[in-house]
Amino acid sequence: MYINIHTHQAHEGDFEIINLFPEEVGMIVAERYYSVGIHPWDVATADIEIQMKITDAFATHPNVLAVGEIGLDKMKPEFELQKEVFEAQFEIAERLGKPIIVHCVKAYSELQEILNRKQTQIPVIVHRFSGNKTIAEQLIRFGCYLSFGHELFNVRTKTPGIYKAIPLDRIFHESDDAKIGIREIYAEGARIRGIREEELQAGILINYGRCFGNNGQLTIDNG
């Protein structure tokens, strides 16, 4: 079974969580699963009050399994507003007991400050992790999961080495918006870690169950 924890477009044949922004919630269909949230890139231009209401309302939908992607990005404007919107959505997820899928760019210290302050019990999945090994270890100590995608193929970055070094019980895979498919990403992940692909699949399936429990609705039809 291939679990794609974060993608921006639907694919056939594998279980995936499709990311939707608040203005896209009309795309929800019964046979697929989603995350919904206000992206940090959008806070400078969005009507936050309306989008928060939509996120709050649709986060309760049975096919919406997580709140996200939400987060912090210092490369984009209105960083203080980003933090406010992030924490507000974090609170929605905590109230519902659903995981959050986090976008974080050059703001890992701020993310850790929030995690330290909140001491949350909900799963935190950092999508497309791009930090260094020290940051990875720090986030894992907070109980976070780290998701990896097409960057695993880029041997000029630190990502493959970090991926190989962290425990399997903290890993997810995603296709995000890349053209590389989730099965190719699993195959590369197994190669980097020096394990059978079936072992990687089994480990991530356990992680999924730990994060989503009965809310995950993982079925044979979607696997």
N, C-alpha and C positions, 0 to 999 in steps of 0.2 A: 504494500500500500504506500502510495506517495501522497504525503500531506503537504500542501502548499499553504503556508500560514499567512501569506500576504501577496495579493495580486490585484492589479487594476483592471484586468479583463478576464472574462470567463473563458475557460478551456474545457474541453470534453475529456472524460475518462479518469480524472483524479479528483481527490477531495481537496477543496480549496476554500479559503475565506477571501471573498472579493471585497476590496476596499471601496466604500462609497462616501462621497462628500454629502453634506445635508441636502444640497440641491438635486442629488441623484437618487433619493430614496424611492422615487416612483419606479425605479428599475427593479425593485425587489420582487422576486418570484419564489414560489413555494419550494421549488426543487433545488434551490441553491442557498448558500450561507454567506454571511456578510459581516463586515465591521463598518461602523458609521462614526464619523467624527470630523471636527473642524481642523484642517491641516494648519500648521503654524505659518505656512506661506500665505495663507488667505486672511489672516486676522486684520491686516492693515486695510483691506478693502471690503471685507464682508460686513453684512449687517449682523453683528454678533448676537444681538438679542434674539432675532428671528432664528438664526442658525443654531443657537443653543437650545431653543424650544424644540426645534426639529430633532436635534440630536437626542435630547432628553426623551422625547416621545418615542422615537424609533429605536432607541437603545433597549426598550422593553420588548420589541418584536421577537418572537421565538426564533426567527431565522437570522437575527443579528446576534452573533456570538461574542463580539468584543466591541469595545469603544476604541476607535482609531481610524486612520492613524492620527494621533495627536502628538504634540511635543514642543520642542524648543529648537530654534535654529538661529544662531548668531549671524549667519550670513544674510538674513532677511530683516526687514524693518520691524519696529514696534516690539522689541524684545520683552519689555515689561508687560505689555498687553498679552504677548504670547504666553507668558508665565501665568497670568490671571486666567486666561482661557483654558490652558492646559490643566490647571488645578481644578477649575470648575468641572471639566469633563472627567477628570480623575475621580471627583466626588460622585458623579453620576455612576461610574463603573463600580465604585465601592458600595454604593447604595444597592445596586443590582447584583453584586457579587460576580461581575463579569471581568475578564482580563482586559488590559489595555495594550494596544500596539503603538509603540512609541517611535517617533521620528526625532533623532537627536543629532545635531551638527554643531560641533565646537561649544557644546553646553553641557558636557558631562558632569562638571562640578556642580552646576545648578540642579541638574537632574538628581544627583546624589544627595544634595541638600534637601530636596523635596522628599525623596525616599526616606532619608534619615528622620525627617520631621514627622512624616505621616505614619511610618512603621506599618505599612499597609499589609493586609492579608490577601489581597487579590494578586493574581499573576501579572507580572510586568514583562512584556516581550519587546525587546529593543530590535526593531527591524533594520535590516541592512547595516549591521554593526560595522562601524568604521574606526573605532578607537584603537588604542594600543593594548598591549598585554596587561599592563597595570590597571587600566580602566576596566578591561574585561574581568579581571580578578575582583576588582572592587564591586562591580555590578553583580557578579555572581554571589558575593558575600551578602548582598541585599536580597538575594533570592531571584534575581532577574534571569530571564532566558534571552539568548542572543540568536538572532536569525541571520542567516547568510544566504547570499544569492550568487549572481554572476561574477562578483568580484573574486570568487574562488579561482577563477580561471586566469586572473591577472597576477602572474608570478613576480611582477615588479613592485607589488605592494606587500605590506605586512600581513594582509588578511589571511592568506592560506596558512601561514605559520601560527597565527593566533587561533584559527579554527582547529588546527591539529592539536593544540596544547590544552584546550579547555575541555571539561568533562562532557561526555556524550549526553548526560542527563540535563544539560543546560542548553541544548542546541535545537533550533528549528531551521527549516529551509524555506525559501520563497523565490518566486520568479519576479516579483515587483512589476515593473513595467518593461522588463528586458525581453528581447526576442529569444533568449535561451530558455528552453523549457525546463520544468521542474525535474523531469527524469534525468536530464543531462546534468543538472546541478547535484542531484543525489549521487550519480555515478562519479562525478568529480570529487564530491565529499568523501565517498568511500575510498577512492584512490588516495587522496591526501592522508586520510587517517590510517590507511593500510588495513582496512577491514572489509568484509564482504558487504555488498550493498544491502542484503537482507538483514544484516546486523544493524546497519544504520537505520533502515526502515523501522525495525522493531523498537529501537531506542527512541526514535522520534514519536512513534505511536504511543509509547508509554508516557513521554513528555506531554503529548496532547491530552491524554486521559487525565493526567495530573492537573493540567491547567483548566480544562473545560468540563471535566466530569460528565454528569448526565446532560448538562446544557449543550455539550458538543454535538450531539445527535449524529455521530459518525455511523453511517450505515453502509452495508455492502453495495447498495446502489450507487453511492457517491465514492466508493473506493475502487 
